[in-house]
């Protein structure tokens, strides 16, 4: 906001150079299409298929086209207003499902007794799917990237009128993120406690629909379905809008700086349509995968984020990072990520023979792989930076955090730092409680 930039790639051009901007823009395009668009389109179509019997890929196609047209007409205004409405509906609808579910299962104590193994967020360190420490490590590099660097989320902060409102908005987002474990994860545990025989193999993808059909009366069922559709629409609008902004500002306008604003808007709308078709194609890949949707999303995101996260994060917090150091770290990161993705594609049996070092307890899960990769990449980043030309001080002054600035005076209950401390304590208490 201080530098009046509209995208994270623009910020990277200020910190490094134009190549860094192009690289990150390209990465965000791939990331947005392969994860956010694909995942959201397919997940929404899967639910509508279970409830209404619609063909999955046909539903994906029509959802993609309809939302693309809606985005072309509404732009970011549509994102902001739809976001507010869908959050209210979603929290209300899922809260009702949680209440009905707890009542049917016999209350909290009964749930704890029926499925004690599922009432813990801290799986063993060697759990092949979600080891607690592996997921915690992922929360550092992938979490910071998603919530602090990803254009889809950052655009909301950059749209704030000032830094104070931006920080309040960020704190409110943290507050909302406390609820998913109770509103989204816990109902899944309730479903398993109530209908264990109905949730085996591929049927686990129908957990939400199972609860919808068996727990809620018609009126509440419609409310929750409305919240799902609202969430689907707002997520897709946000992604399409952010991607079109990246394409127009970081590729088209950069090559044609004299292009009129009216022309930019027209090109942005055309870009939205193209990206929608690419998202539909990526959703077909999700349709063909055998792994769960959530693991697909987390794994692909983590592997794509690995190469660039250290250069961006430490480029913001450290003045010692140089352009050549960042470049070298990204190259090493791409090599490591390529190895991880190759191992994922060829399957566990072949992968164990070709990449045996990736199939130990502390390297098998994507969270651990990302952690070791980030340690290596960060070492390369600072190692090369120590022996290469330093960044100009005037550039660092605009783009890197200054530790010499005085700590701002405490502003009482309105101070975002107080909000952060309180929210951190609540999060820690929940983790300890459910561990």
Buried (B, 14 or more C-beta within 10 A) or exposed (E): EEEEBBBBBBBBBBBBEEEBBBBBBBBBBEBBBBBBBBBBBBBBBBBBBBBEEBEBBEBBBBBBBEBBBBBBEBBBEBBBEBBEBBBEBBBBBBBBBBEBBBEBBEEEEEBEEBBEEBBEBBBEEBBEBBBBBBBBBBEBBBBBBBBBBBBBBBBBBBBBEEEEEBBBBBBEEBEEEEBEBBBBEBBBBBBBBBBEEBBEEEEBBBBBBBBBEBBBEEEBBEBBBBBBBBBBBBBBBBBBBBBBBBBBBBBBBBEEEEEEEEBBBEBBBBBBBEBBBBBBEBBBEBBEEEEEBEEBBBBBBBBBBBBBBBBBBBBBEBBBBBBBBBBBBBEBBBBBBEBBBBBBEBEEEEBBEEBEEBBEEBBBBBBBBBBBBBEBBBEBBBEBBEEBEEBEEEBBEEBBEEEEEEEEEEEEEEBBEBBBEEBEEEBEEBBEEBE
